[in-house]
Amino acid sequence: MIKSVIRFSMKNAVALFLMMLLIVGGGIYSLKEINIEKYPNVDIPYLTVVIAYPGASPEQSMKEIGEPVERELMNIKGVKNVYTDGVANAVYSTMEFDMSVKMKDGEQLVRSAIDKIKMPDTAKKPEFILQGPDQDPTIFSMGVYGEENSTDVQRFVADKIIPRLEVIDGVSKVDVGGIEEKSVSIRLLPKELEKKSITLDDVKAAINTNNLSIPTGDLKLSDEVLPVRVGKELKTLDDVKNIRLFTMGTPSEQGAMPQLKDIKLSEIADITYENENVSDFTRINGEPGVRFGIVAEGGANVVAIVDKVKKEMEDIKLPKGYKVETLRDQSIEIKDSVYSMLKEALLGAAMAVIVTLLFLRNIRSTIIAVISIPLSILASFTVINMLGYTLNIMTLAGIAVAVGRVVDDSIVVIENVFRRVRAAKDRDDKLVEQATREVASAITSSTLTTVAVFLPMAFVPGIVGKFFAPLAWTIVISLLFSLIVAITIVPLMARIFLLDIKLKAHKENGLQKGYRKSLNWVLKHRLVTLLMAIVLLGGTVGLIAPKLGTTFLPQEKMTNFDVNISMEKGTAPEKTSKVASDVEKILLDKEEVKLVSTSVRGHSEYASTSFVVKDSVKDIDGFINDLRDQFADLKEAKEITVTGVGNFAAGAQSQYVLVVNGPNIKDIKTASQQIVSELKGMKGMADVHSSLEGDRPEIEIELNEEKLAEKGLMPAMVGKSIREFINGDVVTTMTLEDKSTDVKLGLKMNDVVELKELGEQKINNVMGMPVALNEVGKLKRVTNRTVITHLNQNEYVMVAGQITDAKAGEVTKKADELIAKLNLPEGVNYYKEGAAAAMDEGFKNMAIAIVVSILFVYMVMVIAFGEGKAPFVILFAIPFSVIGALLGLFIVKEPIGMPAMIGLLMLNGIVVTNAIVLIDKVKQNERTGMTTHESLIEAGVIRIRPILMTAIATVGALFPMAMSTSAGIVSSSLAVVVIGGLTTSTMLTLFIVPVLYSLFNPVKKEKNVKRQMQTRAI
């Protein structure tokens, strides 16, 4: 079949040139059309449902919403785990799906399941959040602030900016912070209510009767039928203040009817139009402002969307005194990452060209050899685009890795053709065809073995496997196209351009002569050579590997960080705001920081500050550790954590997470506290905390059922009324400042300083008669949990810590050992989640992939050689690549991570390729009647040049990536492993493989070969 393909290409030059044009055109078109993003658009199998439940306690949230929700979600096919958190005012439920489930389908199933559940009346609409590779889905964010009133800035952003950004194609939503939601707040004065015997329900009825429109019917006037409507509309704040309520006054004379007395609402209530959460604010570089962020749809072209947003912002004319700051621009990160990879791929291609030219010393043959690089890469872009992949750091890493390898097949072909043509007097098409066929089976076998190496990686399960699949497919596609180019276009170009080169008799050069002598010595001292290689391998693995340490993914350089501030439960909002201001001041005083934006939610005892570190800062890790030390001095805060933002999984990739569960919450709590205490003192671990945030003081009303029945009340009526007292309730809407505005009614809680005063507040019973709260129940102060966490309907606690050491594997191992020594309560168990679990799973799956790839490689070679012995010998070259791989990592001080594992996987294919090229020629020599010894010597001398050329070309192509500081999660460690491993394995392949082959083919076989040749001669 290969013979027919070569012959076809030699006879159909026009058809092949047209195919080349199609490949180039298709590749360029695909490059223009393909979406650009930083990471592959992988389906992360997690979906979170958030259901707000205003006024509910954690127990209420879990019982009334959480438990029904998790029961429904557990029944969905493909859901592995359901994590449910019941907190004050909300329920969070996170589902972990099987990787086989498409998350868009999963979201639809979850929406259908949630729709079946009857939610409490006051529960808000569920929000569904899909996770992505980047934990912060915001691709672009800006802050707007000005010297004028911040209210004007808010109105300008809300009216002029946000609507224009929301309609941009590819934008999923625009998140906004710092826009105050103003409402008309009516806070009733408890003492005035008591004095005038008015209840909250009375006020509510009065407001609604003053803001209504009632159709009364139609009236016929002359020839017209006109609808009659009675209406009263609240138009101003004064209208609200002047609402009149009627109460029974004291009778003027004994026996007379009591007089109606009217009271203005302003006499019994404070009425304002303002932002209710005054302790919530957003600041940009210390100035009050508005922050907004763009969230893109999955798989959208992030760079194109950000460019459109920037264009819209340029077209918006800002009022005088307004300032705009770009807080985060992911398109810059993407361009830097993608273009750095592209640059490394181009530099790698240039290095491969230089190496080929230095060896061949002929420009025409060099051009023919390296033509496979653009053709293979452009063909790969076409197929990648057709498969739905984007241009991202992984596909470009595949290109950068493949650049050095795609030229190998063409080098082997052109080197053999060039050598044969230059030495031959009679030159024609048949000579080129014959020279190509000599190596065709070798390059086919070697390419298929490399493909066999990367194919298992494309099917590695789990998130990590899906993430690295584009890299594997890119390499596989490039290699297959490079093989097609090598056996079609290269011989055709050789026929056109090389048949007229100057005749030169073949003569061994210094390299070949030196190798002949060395190989002769090695073959005479086989056991000594083999023993030296084994000692070298054992020494490297035993001495160097333990010093390297392990990690999951290399920590990318981060310049965007988040500071998360958590306060003790029950902390006053003003105190939360003060701590946030202190953090903000520390950051603004730092020369290394260029942008600071702060968001405070005082009523939630939470604040966050985002900041950007200048690119000029060299030791960012040291700077962040110094900040952690300074933040630790702010004793008012319960916890202040610093995490990186904007890279793969952001801070999550260096998190140590444990799920602790057991027979009861008391034992789980005890165990989690022991674990937190142990991890807090550990080196390499920071920001250790648990999901068990402690107890929160609350006021509980113990209702008396008999008294409730006696007074004509039901528990729900009491609960609803108290919620309205405290949180306020939207009773109607009105138009203010051209906006529909909520009118909220509640009790002025500032005037209630004792439980006794709250107990004196009255609510209406079923008959409309006022009843004091203390008449139907007892009010008391209690402490309750702030969060209730369930895993698959059972309680659990999550413990998390930030790994600050680059050798994450070592820190994880140490943490595991410390926890294993703890005397935890009986029945309590724990397991790892997050990066620690992903690292264990990733290493296990990658190790399986390496073993499977070796089996695939052996199977392909068995088919190619038609026997099992020679392929078995070739496999022995693989372990020796570990020597250089570990030495390379040791020199650059990189731990063993996923990129290094992929480098080892890649080495399996490259190392075997060199051995195949050598052994294939040995087999050819044996078939001509040479002894094994002679076959090995002659094959080695002939093949040393293409072997060194391909090896050095691959090393040269990966050298820019090895030196890069922008390789990101693909990491320079992948390139270092391949360069180091290929260097040592090539040297050893040229000696160890011949030694092993001769040991597996003893002298007696040589005698049998001679006897067979003599028989054939007779």
N, C-alpha and C positions, 0 to 999 in steps of 0.2 A: 504493500500500500504506500509506504514512504517513497519507494522507488517511483511509483506512478505520479505521486505529488510533485517530486523533484523534476521529473521529465515534463510534466504539464507546465510547470512554472517556467522552464527553460524555453518552451516552444510558444508560450502565450504572453509575450512581453507587454503588448498593449493592454490586455485584460488585467495584468498585474499592476500596471501603472494606474489604470482606472480605479482599481481596488485601493491603491495607496491614496489616491485623491479623495475617495469616499471616506477612508479612515480619518484622514486629516480634516476634511470638511465636517464630518460627524463629530469629531473630538472638539473642534473649535466651537461648533454650534452648541454642543452639550455644555461646554465651559461657560458659555454666555447664559444658558438657560438654567443651569443647576443652582439650587438654593445654597446660600452660604450661612453656616452657623458654627458655633464653637465646638459643640459636642454632637454626636449622633442623636437623632430624635428617637431615643429608646423609650419604649413603654415601661415606665417605672411602676411596678405592680402594687401601688398604694393609692388609695382614694380616701379622702377625709370628708365627712359630712359634719357641718357645723349648724346647730339649731339653737338660736338665741331664745331664752326663756326668762324674760325680765322679772326680777323680784324673787326668783326661785332659789332655794338653798341647794347645796350640792346633793343632799338626800332627795329633795323633791325632783331635781333635774334628772337624777339617775332613775328614781322609781317611776316617775310619770312619763319620761321620754326615753332615757337611756336604755332601760331594760326592755321595753317593747321594741325599740330600734334594733338592739343587738339580737333579739330573738328572730326578727325578720331577716336580718343580714346574714345570720349563721346558716339560713336555709338556701342562700344563693349558691348556685353551682360555681365552683372555681374559687370560692373564698376560703383561704387557709386559716386566717386568724382575724379576730375582731377585737380591737383595742378601744374601749369606751371610757371616757372621762366625764364624770358629772361634776361640774363646778358651779359656783354661784352665777346665776343668770344664763347659763348655757350648757349644752352637751356637745362633746366632740367625740365622733366615732370614726376610727381609722380602720379600713379593711386592707389586709394583705391578700392579694390574689395570686393564683397560680400563674407562672410565666406564660402559659399557653393562652391565657385570656387576653383578648384585645381590650385595652382600657376604655375605649369609647363604648364598646359593647357592655363592659362591666359597669360603666356609669349609667347606662340606660336601665340595666337590671336593678341597680341600687335605687335609682329614681322611682322605678315602678314599685319596689318594695316599700320605700318611704311613703309613697302616696297611699298605700293600704292602711297606714297607721293613723288612728284618730288622735291628733295632737290636742293638747290643752288650748283653750281659746286664746290665751295670751302668748302662745308660742309663735315665733316669727317664721318666715319662709326659710326652708333649709338652703344652705349654701354648699355646693359641691366643689372640692378642690383636688385637682389631679396633680401629682408630684412629677417633677422633671429632674434631669441630671443635675441642673443647677438649682440648689435649694431655694434661692431667691429668684422667682420667675420674672422679676422686673428687668427688662432689657435696656431701659433708658429712663432716667429720672432727673427732674429739674426742681429747683426751688426759686420762688419769686418772692421778693420782699421789697419794701420801699420806705421812704421817709414819712409818707403820709399815714393816715389812719389805716391800721391793718384791715379794718372792715372793708375799705375800698379795694384793697388788694385782693381780698377773698372774693368779693363780688366780681372783680375783673377776671380773675382766673376761672371762676365758676361759669360766667356768662360768655366770655370771649375766647378762652383757651380750650377748656375741656371739651365743649361740643365739637370743635374743629378736629381735635385729636381722635375722638371716639369713632369718627366715620372713616378713618384711614384703613385701607384694605390690609387685612392681616392682624389688626389690633383686636385682641380679645376683650380687654377692658382697660380702663384708666383708673388706677388707685389714687385717691386724693387724701391728703392729710393736712389739717390746719384750717379747713373751712368750717367755721362755726355754724352749727345748725340752730338758728335762733327760733325761739318759740315764745308765745305769750304765757307767762307763768303766773298762775293765781295761787298764792300760798295763804291759806286761811289762818287767822290768828286764833289759837285755841281758847284764850280767855274771853275774846269777844263772842265766839260761838257759844260758849257756856253762858255768858251773860244774857245773850239774846235768844237762847234756846233754839239755835239753828244748827242743823246737821249738814254734813258734806253732801248728802243726797238732795237736800233742799236747794243748795247752791247749784248743783249740777242741773236740776230741773229748771231753775231760773235762767241759767245760761242758754240751755237748749231752746227754751221758749222765746228767747230774744234773738235767735239766729236761725231763722227757718223760712221756708217758702211752702205754703199749703195751697194746692189747687182746690177750689170750692165748687167747680162746675162751670157750665157754659151759660151765657146770657144772650138772648136774641134782642138785638137793637136794630130797628129798621130792617134792612135786608142782610144784616151781618150777624153771624154767631161768634161771639167773643168769649174766650176763656177768662174766668175770674180767678185771681190768685191773691192770697193774703201773704205778705212777706215782711220780714224785718231782718236786716243784715247788719252785722257788726263790721264797721269799716275802719275804725280807728281805735287806738288804745283807750281814748276817753270814752268811747261807746261801751267798752268792757267795764270800765270803772263806774260808769253811771247805770249799769244794770240794777234794777230795783228788785228787792226781795220784800215779801210781806210777812209780818209776824203779828201775833195777837198782842195788843197792848193791854194795859191795866184798865178795867172799867171805871168810868168817871163817877158813877153813883152805884150804890149797892143794889144789886138785882138787875142793873143795866147790862146790855150786851157789851163785851169787850171791843174796843176800837181796833181797826186794822192800822198797823203802823208800817210805813215803808222805810226801807233801809237801803242805802247805796252799797253796792258790792265793795267799793273802796273803803268803807267804814269797818269792814270785818276781814279784809284781806290786803296783802301786799301784791300789787299787780305790776309786773315788769315785762319788757320785751328784750330778751337777752339770751346769750348762750348759757344754758343751765350748768354745763360742766366747766365752770370758770377755771378749774385747776388743770384742765387739759389745754395744751398749747403745742405749737410747732414753731421752731426757730431755725433760721438759716444763718450760720456764722454769728450767732448771738442775737440776731434781729428777728422779731416776730414775722412770720411769713407763711407761705403755702407750699407744700411739697406734693408733686404728682409723679406717678410712675406708669410707664407703658408696659402692659403684659401682652405678649404676642401669642397668637394661636400656635398650636403644636406643629412643627415642621415648616413654619413660615420663614421667609427670607429675612432674618433679623437685620442684616446690614441695610437692605432696601427699606425696611420699615423705619429704622432710625433715621435714615437719610430723608425720608418723607416728613417725619416729625420735625427734624431740624429745619426743613424748608418751610413748613407751616409756621414754626416759631419765628423764622426770619421775616415772614410776611405779616406777622402780627405787630402792629405799631403799639409799643408800650408807652403808657403815660409818663410824663416827666418825673424823674426821681425813682422810678422802678428799676430794680436790678434783677438779673436772672443768672443763676449759677447752675451749671451742669453737675449734678451730684454723682451720677453714674452713667457711663456710656459703654454698654456691652459691645457695641459695634467696633469700638477701638480695640478692645480685648480680642475680639474675633479676628479683626484684620491683622493685628499683631501676631496672633497665634498661627492663623492660616497663611499669611504672607511669609512668616518666618519658616514654616514648614516648606512652602513653595520655594523659597530661596535656598533652603538646604537641599531640596530635591534637585534644583538646577545646578547648584555647586557640586553636588554628588555626580550628576551627569557629566559636568565638565571634567571632574577628576577621572572618571571612567574613560573619557575620550583621551586625556593626556596619557594615562597608563597604557592604553591600547596603542597610541602613536609611538610611545617610547619603546615598546616591545617590537612592533611590526616595522617601524621606521619607514613607513610608506603611507603617504597621505591618502591615496585612493582606497587602499585596503582598510584604513582606519575609518574613513567616511562610510564605507560599506558596512563595517562592523557595528558602528554606533548608530546607524539608521534605525536599528531595532528599538532604540530608546524612545524617540518621539512617536514612532508608530505604535509601539506597545502601550505607552502611557496615554496617548490620545484615544486609542481603542478602548482602554480601560475606563476613561472618563465617559465615553458613550454608553458602555454597558452599566456603569455605576448609576448614571442618570436614569437609564431604563429600569433599573432595579428599584428606583425610588430613594436611593441614598443621596445625602447632601454632601457638599464640599465642606468637610470639617477636619478637625485635627487628627482624627483616626484614619479617614480615607487618604489624607495627604501624607500621613506617616507611612501608610501602606505603599504609596507612590515612592516616598523617599527611601524606604527599605528595598523596594523592587528595582529601583534604578540601577543599583550595582549588579543585580542578579539577571535582569533582562538582557544585558549585553553579553552574558556568559556564553549562551548557545551560539550567538553570531560570531563571537571571538574564536570559539573552537572550530567552527566551520571555515571561517575566513583564513585562520592560521593554517589549517590543513590544505586548503585550496591554494593559498599563497605559496606555501612551501613546495607543494607538488608542481605548480605551474612554473615557478621560478627555476626549478631544477630540470624541467622537461624541455626537450627540443621540439617535439611534436605536440602542439597545443590546439585543442578543439573543445567543442561542447562536451564531448564524452569524458574528457579529462576532468572538467569541473564537476560533472555529474558524479563521476567515480569518486573524486575526492570528498564530495558532500556525503555520498552514501557511506563512505568509510566511517564517518563519525555520526551519521544520522541516528543510528540505533542507540549510541552512547548518550547523545544529547536528549533524545526522546526519553530514555530511561531516567536520566538525571533530572529532567524537568518534571516528569510524572512523579518521581519520588519526592521532589520539593513540594509539588502540589499535594501529594499525599500527606506531607508534614503539616501543611496549613489547613487542609480541609477539616480535620477534627476540631481545630480551634474555632472554626466557623459555627460549630454545633455545640460548643461548651454551654451548659445550662446556666441559669441564673442571670442576674443583672449584669455582672461583670462580663459574662460570656456574650451577651447581646451587645454590650458596649464595644467589645473588641472584634465582633463579627465583621463590621465593615472593613477593618484593617486586613483581616484574613482574606475576604473576598477580593479586595483590591489587588493583593499580592497574587492570588490564584489566577485571576483574570489576566493580569500583566504577564505572568509567566507563560500561560497558554498561548497568548498572542506572540510572545517573544519566540516561542518554538516554531510557530507557523511562519514568522518572518525569517527565521534562520534557515528553514528548509525550502522556502519559496523565493523570497525577494533577494536574500543574500547570494545564492548561487546565480540567479539571473543577473544581478549587478556585477558579480565576479566575471561572468561570461562577457559582459559588455566592456568592462574597464580593466580587467587584469590579464587578458590573454596576450597583450602586447608588451608586458613588462620585460625588463632586461634579464637575459639568461644569466643564471649564477648557479654554479654547481653547489650542491648541499654540502656543508662542512660544519662539523661540530664546533660550537663556540666554547668559550672558557667555562661558562656555567654548566653546559652539558658534560664537558670533560671532567669537571670537578665532581659533578653528581654521579657520573659513571664510577669513579674511583670510590667515592663514599658508599655508594650502594653495594659495590663489590665487597667492601670491608664488612658492611652491615650484614650481608647475606652469609658471610663466613662466620659471623659472631652473632647469630640470631638470638640465642638465649640471653646473652649479656645485654644486647640492645633492648630486648623485650622487658627484661628485669629493670633496666634503668628507667624505661618509660613508665612502668607500673609503680616504681618507687616515687617518681616525680608526681604521678597522678595522686597516689596515696598521701604524699607529703602535702600537696597543695590543698586537698580536701580536708585533711586532718588539721593543718596549721592555720590556713587562711579563712576557710568557710566560717568557723565559729566566731571570728573577729568581725565579720561583716555585719551581722545582725540582719533582721528582716523587717520589712514594712509592707503595707498593702499597695498603696500607690504613692509615688513621690509627692511631696508637698510642693505645689506650685507657688511661685512668687506671688504673694497677694499684697495689694495696696489698699483695698477696700475692707473696712472692718466695722463690726457692730458691737456696741457696748450695751448689754442688757442689764437693767437695774431692777432687782426685786426687793420689795420692802416687806416688813413683817405685816401679817394680816391685821387689818384694823387700823393701819397707820393713816393718819389724817392726810388728805390730798396735798395740803400745803407742804408737808414734810417731804413727800415724794418729789414735788416740784423743786424743793431746795436742794436735795441730793443730786437731781438731774442737772441743776444749774452748776453745782460744784464739779461734776464730771465734765460738763461743757467747758467750764473755765480752765480746768487742767489741760484739756485738749487745745483750746484756743491759745494758750500760753506756749504751746510747743511749736518750735520753728519747723519741725519735721512734718507737721500736719497742715494741709492746705485747705481742706473743706470740712466743716462740721455742721451736721443737721440733727436737731433734737426733737423727739416726739414724746410727750408726757401724757399718760392717762392716769391722773391722780387718783380717781375713784377705784381704779383696778390695782392700786399699789404697784404700778409698773411704769417703766420709762425705757426708752431706747435712744441711743445716740449713734449715728453713723459718721464715720470720718474717713478721709482719704490721706494716705501717707505719700509724701513726695517721692518721685522716682529716684531722686538723688540719694535717698537713704539706703545705705549698703546693708547694714545689719538690722533688718526689719524684725526678726525674731527677738533680738536683744531689746529693741525699742518697745515691742509689745510686752515683754516680760517686765520691763521697768514700769510701764503703765499699770500692769496688774498689781505691782507692789504699791504704787501710789493709790490706786483705787481701794486696795485693802485697808488703807488708813481711814477711809470714810466709814466709820463705825455705825452710822445711822442706818445704812443699807443692810438688808439681810444677806444679799449676795449680788456681786457685780461680776459678770462674765464678759470676756472678749473673744469673739470668733471672727474668722475670715469670711469674706463674702465674694461670690462671683466666680469661683473655680469649681471643678467637678465636686458635687456634694458639699462644697464649701467646707465649713468646719466639721461637718459630719464625717468626713473621710478620716479624721484623726480623733474620733470619739470612741471611748470605751463605754459600752452600754450593757447593763445586765437587767434581765427581767427576773424578779424575785417573787415566787408564789408559794403558797402553803395552805394548811388546813384552816387558818383563821387570820384575821387582820392583825390581831395582837402579836402573834408570832412573826408574821411577815414584817411588821413594823420594827420589832426587835432586831430581826436579821438584817434589814436594810440599814438600820442605824449602826450596827456593828460593821457592815461592809463600808459604809460611808466614812466612818471613823478610821478604819484601817487604810483606805485609799487616800485620805486627805494628807497623811504624812509621807506619802510615797513620792520619790523623786521621778520626774518625768510626767507627772499627772497634776493637772490644775483644774479649778472650777468644778470640784466634785460635789454633787448634790443628788437628791432623790425627788421623786414625784410626790412624796409624802411631805407636804409643806408645813405641817403643824396644824394646830387648832386655831380657830378664829372665834372671838367672843361674839355672841349673838343674844337676841332677846327672844324668848320662846313664850307662847301663850298656851297654857294648859286649859283647854275648854272643858266645861262641866256640861255633860249632855242633858241632865235634868233641868239645869238653869236655862240652857239654850231653848229647850222645848217650852219652858214656862214663859220665856220672853218672846217667843215666836221668831226665833232665829235658827239658821242652819250654819254648820261650820264653813261652807263655801262662801256664804254671805259675809261672815266675819273676816275670813282670809282676804277676800276681794276688797273689802272696805279698808283693811289695814294697809294693803298694798297701795291703794289709792292715797291713803294718808301720807305714806312715806315717799313712794316713788312718783306719785302723781299719775293722773290718768288723762289721756286725750279725750276731752268731752265734745269738742267740735273743731272746725277749722274756719279761718277767716283770711282775707287777703290783706297783706301788709307789704309795703314796698314792692308791689306788683308780684308778690309771691304768695302761694298758698301756705299758710302758717298754722301749725297746731296750737290749740289752746289747751294748756295742761292745768288740771286742778288737783291740788293736794294740800297737805297740812304744813305750816311753817314749823319745821322740826327744830329750828334754833331755839324756839321758845319752850320746847319740851326738854327739860333738863333732868327729870326724874321719871322712873317707871310709873309712879303714882299719877303723874300728869297725863301720860299716854293712856293709862287705864280710865281716866275720866272722860276721854273723848267718846262721843256718841255716834251711833249708826242707826239707821232706820230699820225696823223689823218688817215683817210681811204686811203689817197693818199700817205702816208708815209712821209708827210711833218711835221716838228716840230711845235708845237703850245704851247705857255706858258699857264700855268693854269690861270693866272690873265687875260688872254684874253677872257676866256669863263665863268668866274664866280668871285664871291667876297668871299674871305676868312675872317672869323671872329671867335672870341673866344666866346664860349657860355658855359652854364652849363646844363647838362642833367642828368636824373635819372640814378643811377647805376644798378638798378634792377627793372624789371616790373613783378609783380606777378599776376597771374590769378587763380581763383578758378571757375571751370566750365564755363570758358570763360568770367568771370567777374573779375574786379580788386579787390584785397584784400590786407591786411597787416597782418602779423603774429607777435604777441607779445609773448615773452618767458622769463621766469625767472627760476632760479634754487632754489628749496626749500631746505633750509639748516637745517630745524627743523625736528626732527624725527616724530612729530605729523603733518604730511603733510595735513591731513584733516582740522585741525584747521587753518593752514596757508592759505589753499585754500578758506576756508569759509570767513576768514578775507579779503582776496583779492577780493572775489566776492562782499562783502559788500562795500568796498572802491570804486570799479568800479561802482557799482549800484548808488552811490551818485553823480557821475560825471554828469555834464551837457553836454552830447555829442551832436554833430550836429544832426539836424533832419534827420531821415532816416537811420542813422548809427546803425547797430546792431552787436552783437558779440556772439560767442559761444566757449565753451571750447573744446580743442583737447588734445591729448597726455595723460599723466598720470592722470591729473585732470578729464578728461572725462572718462577715463578707470575706475577710482575709483568710480565715480558716477554710471556708468553702471555695474561695478562689484558688488557693494553693492546691487544694485537693483536686479540684476539677482540672487545673492546668497540669498537674502531675499525671492524671489519667490521660489527658490529651497527648502528653509527651509519649507515654507508653503506647497508646493507640497509634500515634504517628509512626513510631519505630516499627510496629507490626505491619502497618500499611506499607512503609518503605520496603520492608523485607519481602512482603507479598509482591509488590511491583517488580522488585529486582529478580525474584524467583521466576516470574513470568517472562521478564526480559532476557535473562540468561539461560532459562530452561533447566536450571539446576538449583540446588539449595546451598551447596558448599561455598561457592564464590560470593554470593550475597551475604552469607554468614561472616565471611572474612571481612567484607566491607563494613559491616555493622560495628566491628571492633574499633573502627576509627572514631566512632561517636563519643565514647567516654573521654577520650584524650582532649576533646575540645573544651572540656570543663576546666582544664589547667589554665588556659589563657583567659577564659571567661572570669574565673575567680580572681586571677591576677589583675585583670583590667579593673574590676570593681574595687579591689583593694587599693590600687594606685589612685583612682579618682575618689575614693572614700564614699562609695555609694552602697547602701544596704541592698540585700536581695529582695526585690519586689516583683510585682506582676510584669512590668516591662522587661526585667531581667529574665524572668521565666519564658517570656515570648521570644527573647533573644536566644535562649537555649533551644527552644523549639525550632527556631529558624536555622540554628546551627546544624540540627539533625539533617536538614535537607542539603545545606551547602557542603558540609563535610563529606556526605555520602556522594554528592555530585562529583567531587574531585576524585574520589576513590573509583567511581564507576568509569570515568574517562580513562583512568589508568588500567583497571582490570579488563575493560573491554578490549584495549589494545593488546594486553597480555594474551587474551583468548585468541585474538586474530593471529598473533605470532605463533602460538601453539599449533593452530590449525595449519600453519605452513611448514611444520616439522621441527621447530625450535624446541629445545629443552625448556623446562620451567625456569631454570636459572637464566638462560639466554633471553627467554621471552620477557622476564621481569626487567633485565638490564636494558634491552632495546626499547621496550615500551616506556620505561621510565625516562630514558634519554629523549625520546620523541615527544612524550606528553608533558615533560616538565615545564615547557614554555607555556602551553595553553593553561595548565593548572595554575602556574604562578600568575599568569595574566588575569585569569578570572578571579583568583583570590585577591590580588592587589587591586583590581578594578572594584571589587565589592568593598574592600577596606577603604579605598579612596572615596567611593560613593557615600559611605556611612560616616566618613571622617567629619564632615561639616556638622552632622547631627550630634556626634560625640562631643564636639567642642561648643555646641550651642547652649545658651542659657534660656532659650525660649521653647524648648521641646515639650514643656508642660508635662502632663501625666504620661505621655509616651516616653518621655525621659531620655536623657543621654545614656542612661544605663543600658538600654536596649542596644544602642550602637556600640557601646564599650564592650558589652558581652560578645557581640558578633565579631568585632575587630580582634579582641584578645583571643577568643576561641578559634577563630579562623586562622589567625597567625600561627598559633601553636599546632593546631590540628593539621594545617597544610604541611608544615615541616615534618610532623610525625607521620602524616599520610604517605609522604614520599619515601618513608623508611619502614614504618611499622606495618603498613598494609602489605608491601612485598615480603617482609619477614613472615607474617602470618600466612600469606598465600603459599609460600614455599614450605612452611611447616605442615599445612594442610594437604600439600601435594608433594609427597616424599619422592626420593630418587627412583624407586621402583617404577613409579608411574612414567618417569622419563624413559626408562628402558622399554616399557610397553609401547610408548609413543613411537620410539625408533623402530621397534619390531613391526608396528602397524604400517609405518611409512615404507619400510623395506618390502613388506608383503604387497602394498599397493604398487610399488615400483615394478615388481616381478609380474 
